[in-house]
């Protein structure tokens, strides 16, 4: 699963990377993004790509209680197209979730140690995501979740799953309002291992309250 990630790039960098035509969110450097927080999210509106803030943890439109989103932070690539909580969003409401690194915990005995994973280039990238709009009386929440797949061989020793990182040339396909299921599913594959790097970081990152650069200091 993917339960923490980082986004240290500026708003201008994101707007350039994702061809943003309109933005409604203030972007700050984040070193420990956690579920239920508002995260930068890219959607395609027909007028171009827009950058908004969505709650991390998908709340299906049919949910009676918004707290269900606290558990739906990830969707498995193998089943996202058919699970009741995700299939509508997968069909028509896909998004990009910008990041420049993420955390996975490696189990050693009874302990788990966080590892920070990013690209060798240190470039910003995009997780494949889906989003939903939930309404209850006057309350409206737009939420998102990150799609995961099996880990590539490089990351297997740390964790058996990893978030889907899309190739930039596939962004427009993923965001297209109408696309064949088979085409979309073909994009949900492990990212090439030769383009990634990782190192162990302080367990200080286990707490969402710790959101500072020191969380990513190598151990």
N, C-alpha and C positions, 0 to 999 in steps of 0.2 A: 504494500500500500504506500501511498504518499501522504504523510501527515504534517509535514513542514516544508517550507521552501523560502527562497530569498528573491528579492528584486531590488537591486541596488542602482539600477539605471535611472536616468532623469526622464522627465515627461517628454522632453524634446527627442531624446533617443528612442523612446517607445513610439512616438508619433511618426518618426522617420522610418523605423523598422517595420511598422505595421500599416503604413500608408493611412494614417488616421485623418479623417476629414472633420470630425467633431469629437470633443472630449468634455465630459461632465465631472471628472474626478480629479482631485488633487493627488499628485503622486509624490510620495516620500520614500527615501531609502528605507528598505525593510530587510532585516537580517534574520527574522524568525517569524514568518507568517504562519498563522495557525488557523485551524477550522473555526468557523462561525464569524471570522473577521471579514470585513469588506475588502475585496481584492480587485485590482484592475482586470478588466475583462473586455475582450474585443469581440464585437458582433458586426455583422453585415446587414445594413438596413435597406438596401436598394439604392441608396444615395452614396454608398461608400462605407468604409470601415469606421466604426465609432468605438470610443474607449469610455467605459462606464465602470462604476463600482458595484459589484454583486457580492452577496453573502456567500462565503464558501461553505457548502453543505446543502445539497439540492433538496428543495421542498417541492414535491410534485403538486401540480395544480389542484389535485383532488384531495390532498391531505386535510384532515380535520384539525390537526395539531401541528404547528410549525416546528415543534421540537424534533420531528422526524428527520429534519435536515442535519441535526447534530451527528447523525450516524451515516448519512449518505454523502460522505466527502469524496469517495472514489467509486467508480463504476468499472467493472471488469470488461476488457475489450471483447472477450469471448462471448459475453451475454448481454452487453449493453443494449443491443438492438431488440431484445425480446423481453427483458425484465419490465414488469408493470411500472416500476418507479422511474424508469429511464427511457423506455421505447419511444414515447411521444417526443421527448426532447431530442433524442438521437435522430429522429426522422426530420424534424423541422427547426430545432433550436440548438444549433451547435455554435461553439465559441472557441476562441483562443485565450489561453490564460498565460500571460507573459511571466517569465521567470529567468533567473540567471544561475540558479543552483537549487538543489533540494537535499533533504536529509533522509537517510535510511539508517535504521538501527541494526547493528550486527550482534547477534546473540553469541555470547561466550560463557558457557556454563549457565549460571543462574542470572548473569548480568547481561545488559544490553548497552552497547556503546554506539553513539551517534557518529555517522560518517557524512561528510559534506561532499556532494557530487555535482560536478559542473562540466562545462565543455573546456577542452584544452585551450580554445581561443578566448575563453572568458566572455564570449558573446551572449547577448540576450537570446532566448529561444521561446518557444510556445508549447505549452501542454495542450493536447487535444482535450477540449472540454465540452460540456453540454450545460444548458441553462433552462430555467423554468420561471414562470411568474405565478405567484400564489397570492390570492386575495381572500380576506376575511373581514367583512363589513368595510370599514374605511382603511384598513391596513393592507398595503401592497408591498410584497417583498420579491425582488428578483434574486435568484440564487444560482449557484453553479457547482459543478463537481469535476474532478479530474479523472480521466480515463487511464487505467493501468493495464499493463501487459506483462508477459513473462520477462524476467530480467535477462539482459544479454550476458554472455559468459564472463565478462569482466566484473559485473556486479553480482553475479550469482553467489559468491562467497559471503556477501553482505546480506542480501535479501533475495527471495525468489521472485519478487515483483518489482516493477519500476513504472513510473508514469510514462505515458506515450508522449514523446517529443516529436513534433511534426517537422518535416523538412520545409523550409520556406517556400519552395515551389509548390507545395501542397496546401498552403494556407487558403488560397482562393477556392480550391475544391472543397475543403472542409467547411468553409463558411457559406458556400453556395446554398440558397434556400431549397433547391430541389436537386437531389443527387441519388444515384442508385445505391442501395444498401451494400452491394458487393464492392462497389468502388470505394465507399467510405470505410468499410471494414478492412480493405487492403492497406489502408494508411496506418492502421493500428498495430504497428510492429515495433519490436525493440530498436532503439537507436543504436547506430554503429559504435561498437566498443572502442575502436581505435581513435575516436574523437572525444573520449571522455577521460576525466581524471577524478580522483577521490582521495580524501584523507580523513583521519579521525579528528573529531573536535570535542570540546568540553561538554560534559553532561549538563552544564549550565543551560544549554539550549533546550533541555527537556521542559523547562517552564516557559509558557508563552509570555510571561511577564518580562523575560529577558530578551530584549530586542535591540541589541547593540553589536557593533563590529567584533567585540571581544568574544562573542559566542562562536565565531568562526575561526578563532586562533587554533592552529594545529596543535595537537597533543604531542 
